[in-house]
Amino acid sequence: MTSKPTNQTIVEAKPASFAPGGALTGRTTVPGDKSISHRSLILSALAVGKSQITGLLEGEDVLATAAALRAMGATIEKKGDIWTVHGVGVGGLMQPDTAIDLGNSGTSVRLLMGLVASHDISVTFTGDASLSRRPMGRVIEPLSDMGAEFTARMSSDGKACLPLAVRGLCPAVPIEYRLPVASAQVKSAILLAGLNMPGVTRVIEPVPTRDHSETMLKGFGADLTVETDKEGSRIISLTGEAELSPQKIKVPGDPSSAAFPVVAALLVPGSDIVVENVGINPTRAGLFTILQQMGGDISFKKKRTVGGEPVADIHVKHSKLTGIDVPAEVAPSMIDEFPVLFIAAALAEGTTTTSGLHELRIKESDRLSQMAEGLRVIGVEPTEKEDGLTITGSGGEPLPGGTNKSAIETALDHRIAMSFAVAGLVTDAGLTIDDITPAETSFPGFADLMEALAS
């Protein structure tokens, strides 16, 4: 079926300019991990009883997930810094009264598609203009094999997009599914569907992706095992008809958000900062490893484990970076951080090459094209390939900037906006981005935090 996108609330664009200031110094924290926040709410809604969450990211994406779960029967409340979720139990989701608008959150829609797929309910998901362009076929395929039915708007190039209706099947059919492309969202959608069906649902992951779903499912009491075969693939097996127990969860700081002050401190002369309480799960910390290989002075202090997740304080000092060839196999561990890595590469000595980044073309925007276009505006000439960018850096010299040129287009993409905000700090003339409001989806208070570090 082909349908028209529903009307969305129009948020007025807010252009913002960023220019060189003082060195970044002091200690700071970043908002809670977005991936863990989504999963904390979802699994708490499936537990029987009261779960409590502290450190939850209160960005627009996560709030969209909370609103969707409320619409399907969960009670979710906030008092002070504590979020309380009274779950409905696995299989207990109810039919929502209206379509569920998920704004710009691709994580929300893909995980909730999996959740609904094995419940006897029908749900229509809508989103903003950016989310409505993102393809959903990779999630639809395995969930359809489980028995769910989907009706989606078809894009001009034949891809299934939002608005999208899901009709779940209960009981659904467990499957064994080998991921054709590394995707934590597809993996998680399949596992969430598998919770409410008899038998074993199995996901084979040739390339490891972030493992928060597996860690948290086990923490909530699901019968889940992870093995590695002789080829190095991870085999994740989940026994369905699960009974989840309520938990107390402390969400660590998001490494994807920490990436922005970390890169800024590396690039701005004289900087010396500590970003406290950041998750350093190996499946998420690829950027920090790559920056260290480029010569970045990054160290991890007070390493500890919180709720099954490794956490540390990240100490960063200004450093002279050198360009490297970034191995394609690290992409899943830093896929969201490549935009700000491109900014680091633009200031490095020599050439940085990246590959294996097809996934960036179907994020909130085509991040490869958007970053390449923005870099050209501020005086960098990247070479754009189908799966990556090649960037020759300035050797630490400030970039020309772009205050006298047209504003850099963010394409409603929070990571594009924040990456060029960082770039503005290391230009001669500063730069203007067309809209800073997308940063609120994942990093509320981003501009204020960066200003505080520079004051």
NORURMO-V320767 format. One record per residue. SS is DSSP state (H for helix, E for strand, - for the rest). PHI is phi in radians with two decimals (NA if undefined). OMEGA is omega in whole degrees, -180 to 180 (* if undefined). Layout:
ss->SS phi->PHI omega->OMEGA
ss->SS phi->PHI omega->OMEGA
This chain:
ss->- phi->NA omega->175
ss->- phi->-1.87 omega->180
ss->- phi->-2.37 omega->179
ss->- phi->-1.56 omega->176
ss->- phi->-1.04 omega->177
ss->- phi->-1.30 omega->178
ss->- phi->-1.16 omega->-180
ss->- phi->-2.02 omega->174
ss->- phi->-1.13 omega->-179
ss->- phi->-1.56 omega->177
ss->- phi->-1.81 omega->-177
ss->- phi->-1.16 omega->179
ss->- phi->-1.12 omega->-179
ss->- phi->-2.23 omega->177
ss->- phi->-1.06 omega->180
ss->E phi->-2.57 omega->179
ss->E phi->-1.96 omega->180
ss->E phi->-2.31 omega->-175
ss->- phi->-2.46 omega->180
ss->- phi->-1.05 omega->176
ss->- phi->-2.43 omega->179
ss->- phi->-1.46 omega->175
ss->- phi->-1.08 omega->176
ss->- phi->-1.51 omega->-178
ss->E phi->-2.47 omega->175
ss->E phi->1.85 omega->-179
ss->E phi->-1.96 omega->-179
ss->E phi->-2.65 omega->172
ss->E phi->-2.24 omega->177
ss->- phi->-2.04 omega->-179
ss->- phi->-1.04 omega->-178
ss->E phi->-1.06 omega->-178
ss->- phi->-1.01 omega->-176
ss->H phi->-1.18 omega->-179
ss->H phi->-1.08 omega->-179
ss->H phi->-1.21 omega->180
ss->H phi->-1.08 omega->177
ss->H phi->-0.97 omega->-175
ss->H phi->-1.21 omega->177
ss->H phi->-1.05 omega->180
ss->H phi->-1.15 omega->-176
ss->H phi->-1.12 omega->-177
ss->H phi->-1.22 omega->175
ss->H phi->-1.11 omega->179
ss->H phi->-1.18 omega->180
ss->H phi->-1.66 omega->178
ss->- phi->-1.42 omega->176
ss->E phi->-1.74 omega->-178
ss->E phi->2.12 omega->-171
ss->E phi->-1.82 omega->172
ss->E phi->-1.84 omega->177
ss->E phi->-2.18 omega->-177
ss->E phi->-2.22 omega->171
ss->E phi->-2.04 omega->-180
ss->- phi->1.37 omega->-178
ss->- phi->-1.06 omega->173
ss->- phi->-1.15 omega->-179
ss->- phi->-1.79 omega->174
ss->- phi->-1.45 omega->-175
ss->H phi->-1.08 omega->-179
ss->H phi->-1.09 omega->-178
ss->H phi->-1.21 omega->177
ss->H phi->-1.10 omega->176
ss->H phi->-1.15 omega->176
ss->H phi->-1.10 omega->179
ss->H phi->-1.06 omega->180
ss->H phi->-1.12 omega->179
ss->H phi->-1.13 omega->-180
ss->H phi->-1.17 omega->175
ss->H phi->-1.06 omega->-179
ss->H phi->-1.10 omega->-179
ss->- phi->-1.82 omega->169
ss->- phi->1.99 omega->-180
ss->- phi->-1.31 omega->174
ss->E phi->-1.78 omega->-177
ss->E phi->-2.24 omega->-176
ss->E phi->-2.34 omega->176
ss->E phi->-2.15 omega->174
ss->E phi->-2.39 omega->-175
ss->- phi->1.15 omega->179
ss->- phi->-1.69 omega->-174
ss->E phi->-1.88 omega->172
ss->E phi->-1.73 omega->179
ss->E phi->-1.97 omega->-180
ss->E phi->-2.13 omega->173
ss->E phi->-1.71 omega->-173
ss->E phi->-1.36 omega->-179
ss->E phi->-1.77 omega->-177
ss->- phi->1.52 omega->176
ss->- phi->-1.05 omega->-178
ss->- phi->1.59 omega->-174
ss->- phi->-1.70 omega->180
ss->- phi->-1.10 omega->-178
ss->- phi->-1.92 omega->178
ss->- phi->-1.15 omega->177
ss->- phi->-1.26 omega->-177
ss->- phi->-1.32 omega->-176
ss->- phi->-2.41 omega->174
ss->- phi->-1.07 omega->-178
ss->E phi->-1.83 omega->-180
ss->E phi->-1.59 omega->-177
ss->- phi->-1.84 omega->174
ss->- phi->1.01 omega->-177
ss->- phi->-1.90 omega->-168
ss->- phi->-1.63 omega->175
ss->H phi->-1.18 omega->177
ss->H phi->-1.07 omega->-179
ss->H phi->-1.01 omega->-173
ss->H phi->-1.16 omega->-176
ss->H phi->-1.25 omega->178
ss->H phi->-1.20 omega->-179
ss->H phi->-1.25 omega->172
ss->H phi->-1.02 omega->178
ss->H phi->-1.14 omega->-179
ss->H phi->-1.07 omega->-177
ss->H phi->-1.26 omega->-171
ss->H phi->-0.99 omega->-178
ss->- phi->-1.96 omega->174
ss->- phi->-1.95 omega->-178
ss->- phi->-1.46 omega->179
ss->- phi->-2.46 omega->175
ss->E phi->-2.09 omega->-177
ss->E phi->-2.35 omega->173
ss->E phi->-1.87 omega->179
ss->E phi->-1.88 omega->174
ss->E phi->-2.18 omega->179
ss->- phi->-2.79 omega->179
ss->- phi->-1.34 omega->-175
ss->- phi->-1.05 omega->-180
ss->- phi->-1.17 omega->-180
ss->H phi->-1.11 omega->-178
ss->H phi->-1.22 omega->176
ss->H phi->-1.58 omega->-172
ss->- phi->-1.46 omega->-176
ss->- phi->-1.28 omega->-178
ss->- phi->-2.02 omega->-174
ss->H phi->-1.04 omega->-177
ss->H phi->-1.17 omega->176
ss->H phi->-1.53 omega->-179
ss->H phi->-1.05 omega->-174
ss->H phi->-1.01 omega->-178
ss->H phi->-1.20 omega->-180
ss->H phi->-1.20 omega->174
ss->H phi->-1.15 omega->177
ss->H phi->-1.07 omega->179
ss->- phi->-1.41 omega->177
ss->- phi->2.05 omega->179
ss->- phi->-1.25 omega->179
ss->E phi->-2.02 omega->-176
ss->E phi->-2.23 omega->171
ss->E phi->-2.25 omega->-172
ss->E phi->-2.31 omega->170
ss->E phi->-1.26 omega->179
ss->E phi->-1.71 omega->-180
ss->- phi->-1.28 omega->-179
ss->- phi->-1.11 omega->178
ss->- phi->-1.77 omega->170
ss->- phi->1.43 omega->-180
ss->- phi->-1.78 omega->180
ss->E phi->-1.32 omega->-176
ss->E phi->-2.34 omega->174
ss->E phi->-1.32 omega->-4
ss->E phi->-1.09 omega->-175
ss->E phi->-2.45 omega->179
ss->E phi->-1.89 omega->178
ss->E phi->-2.03 omega->171
ss->E phi->-1.96 omega->-177
ss->- phi->-1.33 omega->177
ss->- phi->-2.12 omega->179
ss->- phi->-2.42 omega->3
ss->- phi->-1.41 omega->175
ss->- phi->-1.49 omega->-173
ss->- phi->-1.91 omega->178
ss->- phi->-1.15 omega->-179
ss->- phi->-2.31 omega->165
ss->E phi->-1.93 omega->-173
ss->E phi->-2.31 omega->177
ss->E phi->-1.71 omega->-177
ss->- phi->-1.15 omega->179
ss->- phi->-1.27 omega->178
ss->- phi->-2.37 omega->180
ss->- phi->-1.03 omega->-180
ss->- phi->-2.75 omega->177
ss->H phi->-1.16 omega->-179
ss->H phi->-1.22 omega->178
ss->H phi->-1.13 omega->177
ss->H phi->-0.96 omega->-176
ss->H phi->-1.16 omega->179
ss->H phi->-1.07 omega->180
ss->H phi->-1.15 omega->-179
ss->H phi->-1.14 omega->178
ss->H phi->-1.12 omega->176
ss->H phi->-1.11 omega->-177
ss->H phi->-1.16 omega->-179
ss->- phi->-1.08 omega->-171
ss->- phi->-1.92 omega->176
ss->- phi->-2.56 omega->178
ss->- phi->-1.23 omega->177
ss->- phi->1.67 omega->-174
ss->E phi->-1.88 omega->172
ss->E phi->-1.69 omega->-174
ss->E phi->-2.26 omega->176
ss->E phi->-2.06 omega->177
ss->E phi->-1.84 omega->-172
ss->E phi->-2.05 omega->-179
ss->- phi->-1.09 omega->178
ss->- phi->-2.05 omega->-177
ss->- phi->-1.04 omega->173
ss->- phi->-2.13 omega->-179
ss->- phi->-0.89 omega->-169
ss->- phi->-1.92 omega->-179
ss->H phi->-1.07 omega->-179
ss->H phi->-1.07 omega->-180
ss->H phi->-1.09 omega->-179
ss->H phi->-1.05 omega->-176
ss->H phi->-1.32 omega->176
ss->H phi->-1.02 omega->178
ss->H phi->-1.13 omega->179
ss->H phi->-1.10 omega->178
ss->- phi->-1.48 omega->175
ss->- phi->1.80 omega->178
ss->- phi->-1.21 omega->177
ss->E phi->-1.48 omega->-174
ss->E phi->-2.33 omega->177
ss->E phi->-2.23 omega->177
ss->E phi->-2.25 omega->178
ss->E phi->-2.21 omega->176
ss->E phi->-2.12 omega->-179
ss->- phi->-1.49 omega->-174
ss->- phi->-1.19 omega->176
ss->- phi->-1.51 omega->-179
ss->- phi->1.61 omega->177
ss->- phi->-1.32 omega->175
ss->E phi->-1.53 omega->179
ss->E phi->-1.99 omega->-177
ss->E phi->-1.85 omega->-177
ss->E phi->-2.06 omega->-179
ss->E phi->-2.17 omega->176
ss->E phi->-1.55 omega->-172
ss->- phi->-1.44 omega->-170
ss->- phi->0.96 omega->-174
ss->- phi->-1.34 omega->170
ss->- phi->-2.07 omega->-177
ss->- phi->-1.68 omega->-180
ss->E phi->-1.76 omega->-180
ss->- phi->-1.09 omega->-175
ss->- phi->-2.36 omega->167
ss->E phi->-1.86 omega->-171
ss->E phi->-2.10 omega->172
ss->E phi->-1.98 omega->-175
ss->- phi->-1.47 omega->178
ss->- phi->-1.31 omega->176
ss->E phi->-1.10 omega->-174
ss->- phi->-1.39 omega->178
ss->H phi->-1.10 omega->178
ss->H phi->-1.18 omega->176
ss->H phi->-1.36 omega->178
ss->H phi->-1.06 omega->-178
ss->H phi->-0.96 omega->-174
ss->H phi->-1.25 omega->175
ss->H phi->-1.14 omega->178
ss->H phi->-1.10 omega->-180
ss->H phi->-1.14 omega->179
ss->H phi->-1.02 omega->-180
ss->H phi->-1.16 omega->177
ss->H phi->-1.11 omega->-171
ss->H phi->-1.60 omega->-175
ss->- phi->-1.49 omega->-178
ss->- phi->-0.95 omega->177
ss->- phi->1.48 omega->-175
ss->- phi->-1.30 omega->179
ss->E phi->-2.78 omega->-175
ss->E phi->-2.30 omega->171
ss->E phi->-2.21 omega->174
ss->E phi->-1.82 omega->-170
ss->E phi->-1.52 omega->168
ss->E phi->1.00 omega->-179
ss->E phi->-1.78 omega->174
ss->E phi->-1.16 omega->180
ss->- phi->-2.17 omega->174
ss->- phi->-0.89 omega->-177
ss->- phi->-0.98 omega->179
ss->- phi->-1.37 omega->180
ss->- phi->-2.18 omega->-167
ss->- phi->-1.73 omega->-177
ss->H phi->-1.03 omega->-178
ss->H phi->-1.04 omega->-177
ss->H phi->-1.10 omega->178
ss->H phi->-1.13 omega->-180
ss->H phi->-1.13 omega->179
ss->H phi->-1.11 omega->175
ss->H phi->-1.10 omega->179
ss->H phi->-1.14 omega->178
ss->- phi->-1.43 omega->179
ss->- phi->1.85 omega->-179
ss->- phi->-1.23 omega->178
ss->E phi->-1.50 omega->-178
ss->E phi->-2.20 omega->177
ss->E phi->-2.33 omega->-176
ss->E phi->-1.97 omega->-176
ss->E phi->-1.93 omega->176
ss->E phi->0.91 omega->178
ss->E phi->-1.10 omega->-178
ss->E phi->-2.76 omega->178
ss->E phi->-2.04 omega->180
ss->E phi->-2.23 omega->179
ss->- phi->1.05 omega->180
ss->- phi->1.48 omega->-178
ss->E phi->-1.92 omega->176
ss->E phi->-1.24 omega->-175
ss->E phi->-2.37 omega->176
ss->E phi->-2.74 omega->168
ss->E phi->-1.64 omega->-175
ss->E phi->-1.79 omega->179
ss->E phi->-1.74 omega->-174
ss->E phi->-2.28 omega->175
ss->E phi->-2.18 omega->177
ss->- phi->-0.92 omega->-175
ss->- phi->-2.50 omega->172
ss->- phi->-1.53 omega->-176
ss->- phi->-1.69 omega->177
ss->E phi->-2.14 omega->-180
ss->- phi->-1.13 omega->179
ss->- phi->-2.43 omega->168
ss->E phi->-1.53 omega->-178
ss->- phi->-1.49 omega->-177
ss->- phi->-1.07 omega->-179
ss->H phi->-1.06 omega->-175
ss->H phi->-1.21 omega->179
ss->H phi->-1.50 omega->-174
ss->H phi->-0.93 omega->-179
ss->H phi->-1.06 omega->-178
ss->H phi->-1.49 omega->-180
ss->- phi->-2.67 omega->-171
ss->H phi->-1.04 omega->-179
ss->H phi->-1.40 omega->-175
ss->H phi->-1.71 omega->-179
ss->H phi->-1.07 omega->178
ss->H phi->-0.97 omega->-180
ss->H phi->-1.35 omega->172
ss->H phi->-1.09 omega->178
ss->H phi->-1.06 omega->176
ss->H phi->-1.18 omega->176
ss->H phi->-1.05 omega->-180
ss->H phi->-1.09 omega->-179
ss->H phi->-1.16 omega->178
ss->H phi->-1.80 omega->-176
ss->- phi->-1.35 omega->172
ss->E phi->-1.47 omega->179
ss->- phi->1.57 omega->-170
ss->E phi->-1.97 omega->174
ss->E phi->-1.96 omega->178
ss->E phi->-2.07 omega->177
ss->- phi->-2.30 omega->180
ss->- phi->-2.68 omega->179
ss->- phi->1.30 omega->-172
ss->- phi->-1.91 omega->178
ss->H phi->-0.95 omega->-177
ss->H phi->-1.02 omega->-177
ss->H phi->-1.18 omega->-180
ss->H phi->-1.39 omega->-179
ss->H phi->-2.21 omega->173
ss->- phi->-1.52 omega->178
ss->- phi->-0.96 omega->171
ss->- phi->-2.51 omega->168
ss->- phi->-1.36 omega->-170
ss->H phi->-1.18 omega->177
ss->H phi->-1.18 omega->-179
ss->H phi->-1.18 omega->-179
ss->H phi->-1.12 omega->179
ss->H phi->-1.19 omega->179
ss->H phi->-1.07 omega->-180
ss->H phi->-1.12 omega->-180
ss->H phi->-1.13 omega->179
ss->H phi->-1.08 omega->179
ss->H phi->-1.12 omega->179
ss->H phi->-1.06 omega->-176
ss->- phi->-1.77 omega->170
ss->- phi->1.72 omega->178
ss->- phi->-1.92 omega->-179
ss->- phi->-2.04 omega->179
ss->- phi->-1.29 omega->170
ss->E phi->-1.76 omega->-177
ss->E phi->-1.67 omega->174
ss->E phi->-1.94 omega->-180
ss->- phi->-1.08 omega->-174
ss->- phi->-2.13 omega->179
ss->E phi->2.97 omega->176
ss->E phi->-2.16 omega->170
ss->E phi->-2.02 omega->-173
ss->E phi->-2.27 omega->172
ss->E phi->-1.71 omega->-172
ss->- phi->-1.50 omega->-176
ss->- phi->-1.56 omega->-177
ss->- phi->1.24 omega->179
ss->- phi->1.68 omega->178
ss->- phi->-1.27 omega->179
ss->- phi->-1.01 omega->177
ss->E phi->-1.41 omega->-178
ss->- phi->-1.01 omega->-179
ss->- phi->1.54 omega->-173
ss->- phi->-2.76 omega->-178
ss->- phi->-1.19 omega->-180
ss->- phi->-1.66 omega->180
ss->- phi->-2.01 omega->178
ss->- phi->-1.12 omega->-179
ss->- phi->-1.10 omega->177
ss->E phi->-1.22 omega->-179
ss->- phi->-1.43 omega->180
ss->- phi->-1.63 omega->179
ss->- phi->0.96 omega->180
ss->- phi->1.05 omega->-174
ss->- phi->-1.92 omega->-176
ss->H phi->-1.06 omega->-177
ss->H phi->-1.33 omega->173
ss->H phi->-1.13 omega->-179
ss->H phi->-1.03 omega->-176
ss->H phi->-1.25 omega->178
ss->H phi->-1.12 omega->180
ss->H phi->-1.34 omega->170
ss->H phi->-1.07 omega->176
ss->H phi->-1.10 omega->-179
ss->H phi->-1.03 omega->-179
ss->H phi->-1.03 omega->-179
ss->- phi->-1.27 omega->-177
ss->- phi->-2.18 omega->175
ss->E phi->-2.01 omega->173
ss->- phi->-1.27 omega->-170
ss->- phi->-1.86 omega->-173
ss->- phi->1.33 omega->178
ss->E phi->-2.69 omega->178
ss->E phi->-2.12 omega->172
ss->E phi->-1.83 omega->-172
ss->- phi->-1.27 omega->-176
ss->- phi->-2.86 omega->178
ss->- phi->-1.65 omega->-175
ss->H phi->-1.06 omega->178
ss->H phi->-1.01 omega->180
ss->H phi->-1.04 omega->-179
ss->H phi->-1.15 omega->-179
ss->H phi->-1.13 omega->-176
ss->- phi->-2.27 omega->-173
ss->- phi->-2.47 omega->176
ss->- phi->-1.01 omega->179
ss->- phi->1.40 omega->-177
ss->H phi->-0.98 omega->-176
ss->H phi->-1.09 omega->180
ss->H phi->-1.14 omega->-180
ss->H phi->-1.09 omega->-178
ss->H phi->-1.14 omega->178
ss->H phi->-1.13 omega->-180
ss->H phi->-1.12 omega->179
ss->H phi->-1.16 omega->-176
ss->H phi->-1.58 omega->-176
ss->- phi->-1.71 omega->*
